[in-house]
Amino acid sequence: MKISIQKLGAIKQAEFTLGDLTIICGGNNTGKTYATYALFGFLSFWRDAFSIRVPDSDIQHLLNEGSIELDIQDYINNAQTILEEGCKAFTEQLPHVFASSDKHFSESRFCIDLNATDIQPIQTFERTMGAAKSQLFSISKKADSPLVTISLMVDKEKVKIPQEVINRIIGDALKDIVFGRLFPHPVIASAERTGAAIFRKELNFARNRLLEEMSSMEKEINPFELLSRVYTDYALPVKSNVDFTRRLEELAKKDSFITKNHPEILDDFTDIIGGDYLVTKNDELYYVPKGKRIRLTMDESSSAVRSLLDIGFYIRHVAAPGDLLMIDEPELNLHPENQRRVARLFVRLVNIGIKVFITTHSDYIIKELNTLIMLNQGGKRLKVLAEREHYRDSEMLNPDKVRVYIAEEVLIKMDGAKKKTKCQTLTQADIDSKFGIEARSFDKTIEDMNRIQEEIVWGGDE
């Protein structure tokens, strides 16, 4: 699967693919966040807003006959066309994703091209849909059959759902069957996450105040439309961050598969922040330092504690296999040692089935990932070294799982032009099992600093 973007922020044209671990490096204002937000926006739009269109004749057949069988292969064969429709519809939503003016995206494009092996449909599927505490119809697919069976569970005369809604429900099921393995559930920690942690109470107050005003209105209104206006000045990933932070009390009631199956990862995270997060029954959020009998509010806690709040709650309460965890600048407010430890945490998440996507300015994170790639070669000498430096087998990183892109200005051909033009793009970095990632985004800066310092120390006086 190849993702292509054109004329989006600083990026004029770029292509990239997702690995189990995807990294975008580069200087400030080079388009890293634009690429990240666009991908998150598309995945959210695809899951929540886009639906495969089912022919009206099929819906009518279902309502007349009580059941219908759809051949999933027809939709698999048409997958690229369906995806193009979704990308086109999403491109029109870019101003809303970035909370910006339409004119900034008038020439933007977001496209996804599939390879023949990308579509791997779900083999078995079961879903029932109902209303007013009664089941209306079921959707199922057996492992040994290409047919999706939709059956009414009540007399057709009792089906009061509009045909358009039925079309949407069936279309969403077909989308999940055909594309469910291709597009992961995205969770994002934006660079604004530290502010959301501090002001979560104020955000809740604003929302609750709005709900009170809604309840006092005499005329009928669409509550979802009104609520969607609360954070209209923020980009979609920031809104998602705000909503995640608001729901901490609700989220804290659940345990993720990491909590159930990999509690040692939670222990390591506790060591990174030096304590634990606590949400009380009154929805008060605290940080509890390890070994101390005190509770600190978020504005009393360190910026590192606030920066890692979303990640901590995600891995403890939300994480599911196959998710895509996206983090804009994970190094925010972290000491270099904790940047290294966070890099190792990401690899452990990758190795248990969570995809990770980061943008970073951190040479420490890249170098630590390089260490994990190089140690992955194995052999007696490297095994002894890994044990001496307290690296675990669960932290070894297969380079085939990694994709790294440098946001930079290079010569490329634009829109089929014969001549190359210098413009901002994403260039794939080389990854070698012996030497790691070629992160030239940082190399020149480090080399310049070393050169200057060497001349200061060894240059001598004239």
N, C-alpha and C positions, 0 to 999 in steps of 0.2 A: 504494500500500500504506500503510495507516494502522495505526500501533501504538498500542494503548490500554492504560493501566495504571490500576488502582484500588487504593486503600488499600495502598500499598506504601511502607513507611518514612514519610517526611514527606509524600510525595505522596498526596493523597486521590483525585484524578482528573486524568488528563492524556492528551493525544493528540499524537503527533508522527509525521512522515514522515522518511525518510532522504534526504538529498541526496548528491551526490558528496563534499561536505564538510558535516558536521553538527557544530554547536557547541551546547553547553549551558552557559550562564553563570548565575551566581547566587551568593548568599552562602553561608556555611557552614551545614550542616545544613538545606539546602533541597530535598534529594532528587536532586541531580545524579548522585551515584554510584549510588544505587538504580536510577535509570533506565538508567544505563550497564551496570551489572552484570546487570540483568534482560535487557537486549537481548543481551549477550554470552552469558548463560546459555541463552537460547532458541536462538540460532544454534548453539551447541555441542550442545545437546540434540537439535535438529532433525537435525543432521548425523550425530551419533554414536549416538543412542539411539532416535530415533523412526523407524518404518518404516511404509510404506503396507501395509495388509492386503490380500492377494490372496485371492480366494475359494478355499476348499479344493478345490472342484470343478475349478478351473483347474490347481491343482497335481497333482491326481489324473490329469487328462487328460494333462498333460505326462509323468507317470511311465508311464501306460498306452500312449500313442501315440508318445512320443519327441520330440514337438514341439508347440508351441501358439503361436497368434498372438493378442496382446491389442491391442485398439484403444485407443491412447493418448488419443483424444478422450473416452472414457468417464471417464478419470481427470481430464482437464482440466475437463470439465463438473462434476465432483465436487470440484474443488480447494478451494472454500471449506469444505466439510464436512470434508475431510481435514485442512485447516489448523486448524479448530476443535477437532478431536480432538487434534491435536498441542499446541495452546495449553492445552487442559484438562489433558493429561498433564504438560506442563511446569509449569503452575501448582502442581500437587501436589508438584513437586520444588523449589519456591522455598526451603523451609527448608534443603535441602542446598546449593543455590546460594549462599546467604548464610551457611551454617554457623551457623544460629540456630534458636531454638525454633519448633516448629510453631505455637504460639499467636500468634506475631507475624504469621503469614501466613494465618490462618484465614479472613479475608475478602478476601484479595488476589485480583486478577484480572489476567491478561495475555492480551490478545487482538490478533489481526491481521485486518483486513478488507481484502479485495482489490477492486481496480477491474477492470473488464472487460479492460483492456489489460495488466494486471500479468503474466499468465501468457504467457510466450513460450517454449514448449518447445524443447529442443535438437533440431536437425533430424537429425543423424546420431549414432549411438551404437554402440559396440562394447565388449563386455566378456566375458571368459571366466573361468569359475570352476573351481577344481580343488582336489584334496586328494591328499596323498601323492605329489606330483610327477606327477600325471595330470590331464588336463583332463576335467571332468565335463559341463559344459554351457556354452552360449554365449547371450548376450543381444545383440540387434542391432536397429537401426532405420535405415532408409534415408531420405534427405532427401525423396524424393518419395512417401513412404508414411506413413499414420498408424498402421501396424501395428508392434508390437514383437514380434519373433520370438525365442522361447526354444527351443533345441534341445539334446537330450542328445547328448553326444559319446562316450558309452560305452553298452554294453548296459544296458538298464534294470535288469537283475538285479544289476548291479555298483554301482548307486547306493546307497551306504550312509549318505548324509547324512540325518538326520532331516527329516521333512516340514516341521517348523516352521522349521528352518534354511534350507531351500530357499525357503520363503515369505518369510523375511527378506531373503535375497539378491535375489530378484526384486523385492520391495517397495522395497528401497533403490535398485535400478536405475530403477524407475518414478519414484521420488522425485527422482532426479537429472535425469531427462529432463524432468519436468514443472516442477520448482521450482529446477533448478540455476542458472538465471540470476537468480532472484528473491532467493535467500538466499546472500550471499557467505560465504567462509571467513573467520572472525574471528580476529584476533590482538590480544591486549590487553597494554598496559603499565600496570599498576595503580600507584596512588600508593605502594605498598610496594616498588616495584622496586629502590630503592637498597639496601634491606636484603638483598634476595635476592642482589644482586651481591656484597655483602661476605661473606655466609655460604654461598656456593655450595659450598665445600669441605665444610663441616659438613653441609649438606643431602645431598651425595653420600655422606658417611660414614654418615649415619643410614640412607640407603636401602641401601647395601651391607651394613651390619650386619644389617639386616632380611633381606636375601637369604641371608646366611650362616645365620641362625637358621632360615629356611625350609628350607634344604637339609639341616639336621641333624634336622629333625622326622621321626619315623617314620611317623606317620599321614598319610593323604592330605589335602591342603588345597587350597583354591582360591587360587592365588597372586595372581590379579588382585584378588580380594576383599580379601586381606590387604594388598596394596600400596596399595589405595585408602584404607586407614585411616591412612596415614602422616601426611597433612596434614588430618585431619578437622576441626581447629579453625579452618581458614582458608576463606574464601569461595572459590568456584570460580575467579574471575579471579586471585586471589592464588596458588592452586594452579597455575593455568596458567602464571603468571609464574615460579614456582619451577621447574616442569618445563622451561620454556624455558631458564632459566638453567643448569640441570643439564646440558642437552644441547648446550652451546655447542661442545664438541669435535666432536660429530657434525655439527652444523649447519655448522661452519666448512669442512667438506669439500665443500660445495655452493656453486654460484654462482647468484644470483638473475637474473631477466631484466634487472634494473637494472644489475647488474655487467656483463652481456654487452652490453646495448644503450644504457645511459645512464651510463657511467662518470663523467661530469662531475658527476652527483649525489653520487657517493661522494667525489669530490674536495671538493665543497662541505661535505659532512658532516665530513670530516677537518679542514677549516678551522674548523668550529664547535667541535670538541672539542680542536683544537690537536695532533692526533696520530692514532694508530691503536690498535685493539685487536689483541691477539695471543694465540692459544691454542696452546700447545705440544703436542707429542706426548704429554707426560705429563699433559695436561689442566690445565696451569697457565695462568691467565688474567692477562694483563698489559696495561697501558696504556703505549704507547711515544710519548713526546712528539716532535713533529716536529723534526728536526734535532739530536736529542740521542741519545747512545749509552747510554741507561739504560732499564731496564724497571721500571715501578712496579706493585705489586700493587693490587688494588681498594681496600684500606683505606689504601694510601699515596697514592691518586689523589684528585682533587678530587671533591666531591659531584656536580658537573655531569657529570663523566666517568661516574660510576656511574649517574646519572639517565638518561643517553642510551644506555646499554649495549644494552638490548633493541632500541631503535629502530635503532641502528647495525648490529647483527647481522641484524635483520629485513631492512633494505634491501639489505644486501650478500649475504646467503645464503638468504633465505627468500621474499622478496616475489614474488607472482605477480599478473598482471593480474586485476582483479575482486575482489581481497582487500578486507576491511574492517579497517583498522588503527585500533584504539581506544586512546586515550591519556588516562588520568586525570591532569589537571593537567600538561601538557607543560612548563609553566614552572618546575617544581620545580628549585630550586637554580641557575637560569640568570640570568646578568646580563641586564639589559634589551636590550642589543644582540643577545645570542644568542637571546632570546625573539623578536625581530624576524626573525632569520635562520631560526629553526625554523619560524615562520609561512610564510616563503617556501618552505622545504623542503616543507611540507605541500601547498602549492599545486602545486609541481612534481610531487609524487606523484599528486595528483588529476588533473593534466593528462596523465599517462601511463597512467591507468586504474586506480589504486588508490583506493578510497574511504577517507576519513579521518573519524573520529568523535572529538571531543575534548570534555572538560569543562575549563573554565578560569576562573580569577580574574584573568587577566592582561589589563589594559587595553592593554599593549604589543602583545600578539598580535592583539587585535581591531583596534587602530588600524593595524597593518601590513597586515592583511587588507583593511581599508578602502582603504588606499593602492592595493593591487593591484586591487581592484574598480574604483576610480575611474580608475586608469591604463588599465584595459581598454577605456575608451570610445574610445581612439585619437585620431587627429587630430595634426596637425603639432606643435602646442605641447606636448601631453602626450608625444609620442614623443621630442622633444628633452629634456624634463624627465626621462623614464625613462632615457635614455642618460646624461645628466649624473649621475644618482644611481645608476647601475650596476644598474638593473633590466633583466631579460631578458624576451624575449617568452614564454619558458616559464614565467614567474612571473605572467603576467596572469591574473586570476580572473574568470570569467564569473559574474555574480550569480545566474543561473538554476541554477547548480550548488550553491548554498549554502542551507542551512537553519539558522537560528539560533533557539534557544529560551531564554527567561529563566525560571529557577526562582524563582517568587515567589508571594505570597499575593494572590489576587484573588477577586471574587465570581463564582461559577459555579453552575449547577444540578447537583445531585447525584442520580443514579439516577432521573431523570424527575420530580424534585420541581418544584412550581410556583414556589417562591421560590428565589432565589439565596442561596447560603451562602458565607461567606468561608473559603477553604481554599487549601492549597498545590497548585500546578499548574505546568505548563509553558506559557508564553505565547509564541507565535511572534513574533519580532521582524521589523520591516520592513527590507528591504534595497533600497537605491536605487543605481542604477548611477552616479549623480552624487555621492552623499554617503555611500555605504557602509552599514554595519550600524548600526541604532539600538540601541546597547548601553546601555540606560538603567540596567542593573544597576550600571554603573560611574559613570554620569554624575552622579548625586546626590552621591556621595562626592567626586568631583573638584570639582564645583561648590562644595560645602561648604568644601573645603580652600582653593580659590581665594578664596572670599568672606572667609574668616577672615584669610588672608594679605594680601589687599588692604586689609582694615581695619587690620591691624597696620602696614602700610607707609603708607597714605594717610589713616588715620582722624584723625590729629592728636591733640593733648593738650587736655583740657578745662581 
